[in-house]
């Protein structure tokens, strides 16, 4: 009697282990299928992005995600360009960034202005330079 009881217990444990293994296998197969569909959708969006960008720097990750979604749905790229990620900035940080950008643009304009004046050189009608 004792031997039968221990054997039934072992069988029950083995069946439980096999059932868990089947569940794990099903879950892994599901993950594999999802990964394959993602991998299949990814090259399409990259080739489309390469054709449209043509040498420009790569877009942010949000734009890439939007491109993948649009490639899957078949929509145009007009919505992808307008989809921008909103930054979570405090008003102080936003003002600080705006001031930094304005200073950068002013320096760039000033540098461009001095470069054009130097490249032009003395003009024929210019009397400030002795000839």
Secondary structure, DSSP 8 states (H G I E B T S, - for coil): -HHHHHHHHHHHHHHHHHHHHHHHHHHHHHHHHHHHHHHHHHHHHHHHHHHHHSSS----HHHHHHHHHHHHHT--SHHHHH--------HHHHHHHHHHHHHHHHHHHHHHHHHHHHHH---TT--SS--
